[in-house]
Amino acid sequence: MEIAFVGLGRMGGNMVKRLLERGDHRVAAFDPNPAAVQEVVEAGATGAASLKELAAAIQPPRAFWVMVPAGPPVDDTLLTLAGLCTRGDLFIDGGNSFYKDSIRRSEEMAARGYEMMDVGTSGGVWGHDIGYCMMVGGSLKSFLRIEPALHTLAPQGGYAHVGPNGAGHFSKMVHNGIEYGLMQSYAEGFAILNGSQFQYDMHALASLWNHGSVVRSWLLELAEDAFSKDPKLEQVAGYVEDTGEGRWTVEAAIEEAVPAPVIAEALFDRFRSRQAESFGDKVLAVLRKEFGGHAIRTK
């Protein structure tokens, strides 16, 4: 198929390359960074210096795959494209947008005569080689329209139409919340091993667990790889960011009155990782001293 990409970051650029290398597609691409555009041009894409050039580079009815940061950048991109397009054009948001925003945008675009899809995309920097897992929200008609690209981007069995607009990003949100919990469990387990009386080789143990154990996984394979490079993780600061989807998952759990303590605690632990010195821990220390006379450590 013919498709235009907006946003050529770590995922967008690799998705364009995978489309060009593994499928019979014509891809036009734009990014504010000219070097990123040039990189995909060298891979066979048609480059554009602006959204206006991008819209002119493919024939109506057009399909635009947007891979920009969630929030205002998505709205700004869609608003600009809406002023350049014609009825029947299709906009695909493949980033990590909040599902309620995706529902709103689909309604706004429909009022203008455009179709909208939200595609929850998992695979990160590895997607170029192993493919992307894609959860597609929108009409079945639109899904079938972009299926040739999905077929190229995903591994076998790696894409599906999961429901109407918003369903793609909602399922990806929960996917990321589960990811938080899984990562937290591994982190806590290896921390207990590290604090024990035994001098474990973390790389060897992770490798062992990846052969037949019930906790084997791709995340554990990544941990194994990380320990091979830095066995004690001495070059890593214990500061963990979050991109928002864990928060949204917890908020959804609260709205639905569904208990999700593991995901919530994993999110809160990321917040804690950013505190060089916790004021809450100071409060705990002084309370123990006040009621029980327990010693406190002073600076």
N, C-alpha and C positions, 0 to 999 in steps of 0.2 A: 504494500500500500504506500501511498504518499502521505507523509506526516511531517509536521513542523515541531521542533523542540524549543522551548524557552527555558533557559537555565542549564548551564553546562558545568555544574559543580562535580563533587565526587561521584554522585550517582547519575545525574543527567548526562554528563559527558560519556560515561561508560555505557549507558543505555543506548546512546546514539551509535557508539562504536559496535556494540553487539548487534544492533539492527542492521548495520551496514555489512558486518563481517559474516553474519549467519543467515541473512534473509534477503529476499529480492525486494528491497524497499528503496524508495527515494526519500531522503531525509534532508530537510532544511533546518538550520539551527541559528539561534541568536543567544548571546550572553553579553552583558555590559563589559566583560573582559575580552578584548580582541584576541589575546593569546589563546583563550579557551576556544574561541571560534576557529582560529587557525588550526588548532590541534585536530578538530573533527573534520575540517575541510581536507586536511591531509589524509584523513581516513576515508574520504569519499563523499562527505556531506556538502550541501550547498550552504555557504555562509551568508549571514545577513548582518548588517551593521546597525539595524534598528528593527523594532517590531513592524514598522511600516514595510520595510524591505522584506521581512519574513512573510508577511501576509501576501505580498506580491509574488513570492517565490514558489507558491503552490497553487493549484487550481481548485476553485470551489466545486463541490462542497468540501471545505477544508477541515482538517483535524489538527488541533494544537495541543501538544502535551506540555504542561507547565510544571517545571521542577524548580520552584523558588521557595524561600523560607515561608513558613506558615504566618498567617496574619495579614497585615496591610500590604505586603509585597504581592500576595496572591490577588487581593482586590484591585490593586493598582494595575497589575498586568492584565487582568480580565477586562477592566474598564477601558484600557487603551485598545486592546484587541477588539472589543465590542464596537468601537468606533471605526474599525478598519475592515470589518467582516460583513458578510451577507447572511440572510436567513438560511438556516440549515447547517451552518458551520458548527463544529463540535469542539468544546473545550474540555480537556482532561486534566484534573488536578492530581498529580502523582506524588505530591509531597505529604508531609505529616500535618495536614490541616485538622482543626477541630470539627467533628462531624456536624455540629449544629451550624457552623459556618458553611459547610458544604451543602446542607439542605437549603439554607438561605440563598446561597449563590445559584443553585440550580433553579430556584424560583425566579430570581432576578434575571437570569439568562433566558429562561423560558419566555418571560414577558417580552423580551427583545427578539424572540424568534430563533434563539440558539439552543443547542443541546449541551448538557453538562454531565460529566461523569467524575466520580471520585474513585481513585485507585490507590488503596493502601498498598504500599510497595515495601517489601522486606528483602534484604540481601546485602545492603551496605556496599562496601568496597569490593566484596567478593562476587557481586552479581554479574559482573562482566564475564567471568569465567564459568561460574556454576549456574547462573540464571537467577531471576528474581521471582519471589513468591508474590503474587498480585491478587488482592481482594477487590473486586470491581463492583462499585455501586452505580446505579443508573438504570435506564431502560434496557430491556433485552435487545431492542433494535440497535441502540448505540453500541452495546456490547458486541454484537455480531459484526458491526461495522469496523471495530478496531481489533477484532480477534486475530487477524493476520499478524499484527504487531505483537500482541500478547503471546501468541504462539512462538514467536522468535525470542522474545525477551525472557520467557519462563523456561524452567526445565520441564520435563514431562510431568504432567499432573500439577503444575505449579501456578495455575491461574483458574479463577472461577468467578462467575457472576453470583454475588452473594445477596443481592437485594436491590431496593430502590436507592435513590440518591441519599447519601449519608451512611448507608450500610457498609460501604467499602472502608471509609475512614473510621467508623465505629469499631469494626472488627480489627483493624490495624491498631487502634488505640488499646483495645483489650490485649491484643497480641503483645504490645510493648509492655503493658502492665505485668503480664505473665513473665516476660523477659526480666523485669526488675526482680521479681520474686526468685526466679531461678538463679540469677547472678548473685543475689544476696545469700542464698543458701550455700552456694559454692564458696563465697567469700568467708562466711562464718565457719564453714568446715575447715578450710585451709588455715584460718586464723587459730582454730583450736589445735590443729596439728602443729602449727608453728610455735605455739606456746607450751607444748608438751615437753616431757623429759626426754623424748626421743628425737634424734637428729634426722628427721626425714629428708630425703631427696624429693622435693615437691614435683620436679619434672618427672622423675621415675614413677612416683605414685600416681600422678595424673595420667601418665601413659598406661600404667597398669589398669587403672579404672576404665580406660577407654577400650579395653579388650574383654568384652563379655560381661561387665558388671551392669547392674541395673541403673547406675547413675551415669553411664556413658552418654555423651552428647557432643554436638558440634561446639557448644560453649566450652565444654571440658577440653575438647581438642585445642581450642584457642588458648585456654589456660596452660595446657601442656606446652604449646608453642611459646607462650610468654615466659614460662619458667625456664625454657631452654636458653633464652636470651639473657635472662636476669634472674638466677635461681632464688635469690632472697628479695627480689623486687626493690633493690636498694636505690635504683635510679628513678623510682616512681613516688610521687607525692600522693598521700592518701586524701585527695580532694576529688570529689565526684560530682559532676554536673548532671542536670536532668534537662531534657528537651521539651518537657511539658506533657507528654502523653501519659506518664505515670500519674501526674496530678489529675489529668482528665479522667483517667480510669477510676481513681479513688472518688472523684466527684460524682461519676456515674453510679458507682456503688452506693454512695450516700443517697442519691436521688431515687434509686431503686430499692433502698433498704436491704441491700444484699451484703452480708458480711464478707469483707475481703481483708482480713488482718495481715496476711503475709505481704500482699502488695503494698498496703498502707505503710507497714513498718519498713519495708525496703525503701520506699520513698523518703520517709522520715530519716532513715539512716544516711541517705545522700545529703540531706540538709545538715545533719550532724557532722559529716565529713568536712564541711566547709568552715567549721568553727575551730580556730586555732586554740581557743580557750573558752570553754562553755560557761556562760554565766549561770545556767541552770545547775551545772555541777558544783559551782561555788555555793549556790543556795543549799544544795544537798549537804555539802561539807559543813557549813556553819550550823545547819539545823541539827545534825548529828552531835556537834559539839555542845549546842545549847541544851538539848534534852538529855544527852547521855554522857556529856563530858569527854567525848571522843576527841582525840588529837586531830588537828588539821595541819596540813602542810602549808607553810607560808613561803612567799617569794623571797 
